[in-house]
């Protein structure tokens, strides 16, 4: 029996590409996001604001004896500005979506499927390892997500493998938001504009192919944190 695939943030970007990739391969996919453009007989859309922790805590996963794969993909770059320009809601919302929600969903998954074979993939970022001015909460949350991944792996839960994935710089709406930032708020703006002009952004569909490969070949990987730039599908 094929695994059941649960993906957050399937409305666009990597999440949408991942959902479409798994659907093409014949999997049943559940997508959790605020919006949806996918129409497929094997796709179940659950409309939810993953920034709302009350709703996240009420979320119930499907009942199945199949293997379960959870991909915590939903994220936000948030308000790009020095910390003193952020308000409290900015900070809270950015941590909620980038760190608290994937933690809650991972915990819920482990509890709900004690006997099922399980794979959790947390989509991280190079920002987890590189301090970037005006990305304080994003960098901190992604760094926390990597540590969360490593700790859960150390806990050795029954029938669970957990991986963190650094996808690289992807051509998504997040990159568009970054390029719209005022230079006065983001000193590295020109560098990110150059990434775009020089065609250095990865296609979300290519990233989805690599993540799918990892799910199918997880036994080959001994590290908890994987960098997609090191994955060669050729």
C-alpha positions in Angstrom: 0.0 0.0 0.0 1.3 3.4 -0.9 2.0 5.9 1.9 -0.5 8.6 2.6 1.1 12.0 2.0 0.3 15.1 4.2 1.7 18.4 3.0 1.3 21.9 4.4 1.4 24.9 2.2 0.1 23.3 -1.0 -1.5 26.5 -2.3 1.7 27.5 -4.2 5.4 27.1 -4.5 7.2 24.0 -3.3 4.1 22.6 -1.5 2.0 22.7 -4.7 4.8 21.2 -6.8 5.3 18.4 -4.2 1.5 17.6 -4.1 1.4 17.4 -7.9 4.5 15.2 -8.0 3.1 12.7 -5.5 -0.3 12.7 -7.3 1.4 11.9 -10.6 3.0 8.9 -8.9 -0.4 7.6 -7.8 -0.3 8.6 -4.1 -3.2 10.0 -2.0 -2.3 13.5 -0.9 -3.8 15.7 1.8 -3.0 19.4 1.4 -3.3 21.9 4.2 -3.3 25.6 3.2 -5.5 28.7 2.9 -5.9 28.4 -0.8 -6.0 25.6 -3.4 -5.5 25.3 -7.2 -5.1 21.5 -7.4 -8.0 19.4 -8.7 -7.4 15.7 -8.6 -9.4 12.7 -7.5 -6.7 11.6 -5.1 -6.2 15.1 -3.6 -8.0 16.1 -0.4 -7.8 19.8 0.4 -8.2 21.0 4.0 -8.6 24.8 4.2 -6.8 26.1 7.2 -4.8 29.1 8.4 -1.7 27.3 9.7 -0.8 30.5 11.5 -3.7 30.0 13.9 -2.5 27.7 16.6 -6.0 27.0 17.9 -7.0 25.6 14.5 -3.7 23.7 14.2 -4.3 22.0 17.5 -7.8 20.9 16.4 -6.5 19.4 13.2 -7.2 15.7 12.8 -5.2 13.4 10.5 -6.9 10.7 8.4 -7.4 7.2 9.8 -5.2 4.7 8.0 -2.9 1.7 8.6 -0.7 2.9 5.7 2.6 4.5 6.0 2.4 8.3 6.6 4.6 11.0 5.2 4.2 14.5 6.7 6.0 17.3 4.9 6.1 20.5 7.0 6.5 22.9 4.1 4.4 26.0 4.9 6.5 29.0 5.9 6.7 32.8 5.7 9.6 35.1 5.4 7.5 37.6 7.4 8.1 41.3 7.6 11.6 41.9 6.3 13.0 44.6 8.6 15.3 45.1 11.5 13.8 43.8 14.7 13.0 47.2 16.2 10.7 47.9 13.2 8.7 44.7 13.8 5.6 44.7 16.0 4.7 41.9 18.4 2.2 40.3 16.0 4.8 40.1 13.3 7.2 38.3 15.6 4.5 35.9 17.0 3.0 35.1 13.6 6.4 34.4 12.0 7.4 32.0 14.8 4.0 30.3 14.8 4.0 29.3 11.1 7.8 28.6 10.8 8.4 26.7 14.0 5.4 26.2 16.3 3.0 24.7 13.7 5.5 22.1 12.4 6.3 21.2 16.0 2.6 20.7 16.8 1.9 18.7 13.7 4.9 16.5 14.2 3.9 15.8 17.8 0.3 15.0 16.7 1.5 12.7 14.0 3.7 10.6 16.3 0.8 10.3 18.8 -1.9 9.6 16.2 0.1 6.9 14.4 2.0 4.9 17.0 2.2 1.7 14.9 2.4 3.1 11.4 5.6 3.6 9.6 6.2 7.4 9.5 8.4 9.9 7.7 8.5 13.6 8.7 10.2 16.0 6.4 10.8 19.5 7.7 11.5 22.0 4.9 14.3 24.3 6.3 16.5 26.9 4.8 20.1 28.1 4.5 18.9 30.9 6.8 19.1 28.3 9.6 22.9 28.5 9.4 23.5 32.0 8.1 22.5 35.1 10.0 20.8 37.5 7.6 20.1 41.0 8.7 16.3 41.8 8.8 15.4 38.1 8.8 15.7 37.6 12.6 12.6 35.5 13.2 13.0 33.5 10.0 16.6 32.6 10.6 15.9 31.8 14.3 12.8 29.7 13.4 14.6 27.7 10.7 17.5 27.2 13.0 15.1 26.0 15.7 13.4 23.7 13.2 16.8 22.0 12.3 17.5 21.5 16.0 14.0 20.2 16.5 14.6 17.7 13.7 17.9 16.5 15.2 16.4 16.1 18.7 13.4 14.1 17.5 15.7 11.8 15.6 17.7 11.3 18.9 14.5 10.4 20.7 14.2 7.3 18.4 10.4 7.1 18.2 9.0 3.8 17.0 8.7 3.5 13.3 9.7 7.1 12.7 12.4 8.7 10.4 12.7 12.5 10.4 14.6 14.7 8.0 15.3 18.4 7.6 15.8 19.6 4.0 17.6 22.7 2.8 16.1 23.2 -0.7 18.2 26.2 -1.8 17.1 29.4 -3.4 13.8 28.7 -5.1 11.7 30.8 -7.6 8.7 31.2 -5.4 6.4 34.0 -4.1 8.8 34.3 -1.1 11.5 35.4 -3.4 9.2 37.9 -5.0 8.4 39.3 -1.5 12.1 39.6 -0.8 12.8 41.5 -4.0 10.0 44.0 -3.1 11.6 45.0 0.2 12.9 48.5 0.7 16.7 48.7 0.6 16.5 50.7 3.8 15.0 47.6 5.5 17.1 44.9 3.8 20.8 45.6 3.1 21.2 42.4 1.1 18.4 43.3 -1.4 20.7 43.7 -4.4 22.1 40.3 -3.9 18.7 38.7 -4.1 17.7 40.7 -7.1 20.9 39.5 -8.8 20.0 35.9 -8.0 16.8 36.5 -10.0 18.5 38.4 -12.9 21.2 35.8 -13.2 18.7 32.9 -13.3 20.2 31.4 -10.1 16.7 30.5 -8.7 15.7 26.8 -8.7 12.4 25.7 -10.2 10.0 24.4 -7.6 9.2 21.3 -9.8 12.9 20.4 -9.8 13.0 20.7 -6.0 9.9 18.5 -5.7 11.6 15.8 -7.8 14.6 15.7 -5.4 12.4 15.6 -2.3 10.3 12.8 -3.9 13.6 10.9 -4.6 14.6 11.3 -0.9 11.3 9.9 0.2 11.7 6.9 -2.0 15.4 6.4 -1.1 15.5 7.5 2.5 17.5 4.5 3.6 20.5 5.9 1.7 20.7 9.0 3.9 22.3 8.8 7.4 22.3 12.5 8.1 19.2 14.2 9.6 19.7 17.4 7.7 20.0 17.2 3.9 21.1 19.8 1.3 19.4 19.4 -2.0 22.4 20.9 -3.8 24.1 17.6 -3.0 21.4 15.5 -4.5 22.1 14.6 -8.1 19.3 12.8 -10.0 21.4 12.2 -13.1 
